[in-house]
Amino acid sequence: MTATKAARPARLVLGIETSCDETAAAVVEDGVRVRSSVVATQHELHEEYGGVVPEIASRAHLERILPVVRRAIAEADLRLEDLDAVAVGHRPGLIGALLVGTSAAKGLALALDIPLVGVDHVHAHLVAGMLEREPPALPALGLVASGGHSSIYLVEDPIHPRLLGRTIDDAIGEAFDKVAAMLDLGHPGGPAVERLAASGDANAFTLPVANLGRTSLDFSFSGLKTAVLYAARGQPGRTPPVLDDRRRADLAASFQAAAIKALRRNLRRAFEAHPGIRSLLVGGGVTANTAIRTMLETECGAREIECRLPPLEWCVDNAAMIAALGDRRLSAGERDELELAPAATTRSDAGSA
């Protein structure tokens, strides 16, 4: 009789995420099953400033990191000693905020004598749609649209995606936030612009979509942002328009339509340049926008490929995606030493591939 091979114990990875203004911890089993996911937001701390204040964010992370980690362990019904590894988003982001997360992860890895795995926060967004699901068909295109990033990747291996294009100035999420400030909509701006756009006319204003070259996959949203500013507040030396509710709604709708047009154009160029693509991996807080999600699903449907849109809870910054990508690095035999340093930029920010 042939002996039955013993099943491999499930691998439990704790993820920690503190790149901006979300303090998050999660436990993921075998890179797929989310055992717990805890996120402490800071929106109330930054609202009066109209954006994230790095010093305030760092102090809030210091106060919240241990309670958030303890809660993630408790909700997963585990002990710290049950963990097999700690993964941490160590780049890119606010350097002070990253220091809090990486320091906590190093301390846990050292105390528990388990592997430490550093994870690129932007790359982790590409695996958010793989949580609680079967692996996607590869090769894939990857789109990350968030407050700090607008990037397109070729994903043949989720651990090492290849950058094809990125923003050369404002990220799309930053543009949403700045337009929200121009329209006096408060912070965070993205959801506020989306809500207002629903009651506006997307054709009311003709707004520019930057074209950086016929084959370029890079983005630029600064010109679009400036056009909205002039339409909302007027140009220097001219009488400013009346920014009433109707004009605000129409500007929000026209801006959102132009931003979507920029995403769609570059995605189509990427599909044309890589005809063997079998799926689209999507991540980042801006991809929680309903109109953007509809556009992405339509583009994939026209090509009969799968659109991996994460649930809304995993579009925004979270630690489950950090743990998932960390598990993949572990499976590939990769880990980091305790000298792992946080970095404000991702390695691929230097330029397009």
Secondary structure as UniProt FT lines:
FT   STRAND          12..17
FT   STRAND          22..29
FT   TURN            30..32
FT   STRAND          33..41
FT   HELIX           43..46
FT   HELIX           47..49
FT   HELIX           54..75
FT   TURN            76..77
FT   HELIX           80..82
FT   STRAND          85..91
FT   HELIX           95..112
FT   STRAND          116..120
FT   HELIX           121..125
FT   TURN            126..127
FT   HELIX           128..130
FT   TURN            131..132
FT   STRAND          140..145
FT   STRAND          150..155
FT   TURN            158..159
FT   STRAND          162..167
FT   HELIX           172..182
FT   TURN            183..184
FT   HELIX           189..197
FT   TURN            198..199
FT   TURN            202..203
FT   TURN            214..215
FT   HELIX           222..233
FT   TURN            236..237
FT   HELIX           245..273
FT   TURN            275..276
FT   STRAND          279..283
FT   HELIX           285..288
FT   HELIX           290..303
FT   STRAND          306..308
FT   HELIX           312..314
FT   HELIX           320..331
FT   TURN            332..333
FT   TURN            338..339
FT   HELIX           347..350
//
